[in-house]
Amino acid sequence: MAINRSRCYTCNKGVAFGNNVSHANNKTRRTWKPNLQVARIASEGKIIKVKVCTSCLNAGKVQRAPRGVAAV
């Protein structure tokens, strides 16, 4: 399974789109990207690498796999 590069594994948070609005009310397109981190997690007895947003990591929705331990 390939790592989806712009979506959170748990909450499916992705890139948001909108406008930069200058003082002169000029509008140009811009993006807001989620703060994604690559995390090794234990899922269904396997350790996989997924991209998870920091809000999910802080909330404890995803538990990182311990380092140096193979999947059992």
C-alpha positions in Angstrom: 0.0 0.0 0.0 1.4 3.4 -1.0 1.5 6.3 1.4 -1.1 8.9 0.4 1.0 12.0 0.3 -1.6 14.7 1.4 -4.1 12.9 3.6 -4.2 11.9 7.2 -4.5 8.1 7.7 -7.0 8.4 10.6 -9.1 11.5 10.1 -8.7 11.9 6.3 -7.7 15.6 6.7 -6.3 16.9 3.5 -5.3 20.1 1.7 -7.7 23.1 2.0 -8.0 25.7 -0.7 -8.9 29.4 -0.5 -7.8 32.9 -1.3 -5.0 35.3 -0.2 -6.7 38.6 0.1 -4.4 41.7 0.0 -5.1 45.1 1.5 -6.1 46.2 -2.0 -8.6 43.3 -2.0 -6.7 41.4 -4.7 -7.4 37.7 -4.5 -4.9 34.9 -5.4 -5.4 31.2 -4.8 -3.5 29.6 -1.9 -3.5 26.3 0.0 -3.4 25.2 3.6 -1.6 21.9 4.1 -2.1 19.7 7.2 0.9 19.0 9.4 1.5 15.4 8.4 4.2 13.2 10.0 5.3 9.7 8.9 4.5 7.3 11.8 5.2 3.6 12.1 2.0 2.0 13.5 1.0 -1.5 14.4 -2.1 -2.4 12.3 -3.6 -5.9 12.1 -0.4 -7.5 13.4 1.9 -5.7 10.9 3.9 -2.5 11.3 3.2 -0.1 8.5 4.3 3.5 7.8 1.5 6.0 7.4 1.1 9.7 7.3 -0.8 11.1 10.3 -1.6 14.6 11.2 -0.2 16.0 14.5 -3.6 16.6 16.0 -4.4 12.8 15.7 -1.0 12.0 17.2 -1.5 14.4 20.1 -5.1 13.1 20.7 -3.9 9.5 20.9 -6.0 8.3 18.0 -2.9 6.6 16.6 -0.3 4.7 18.7 3.2 4.6 17.3 4.9 1.2 17.1 7.9 0.8 19.4 11.3 1.0 17.8 13.4 -2.1 17.3 10.4 -4.5 17.8 9.2 -6.6 15.0 5.5 -7.2 14.4 4.2 -10.2 16.2 
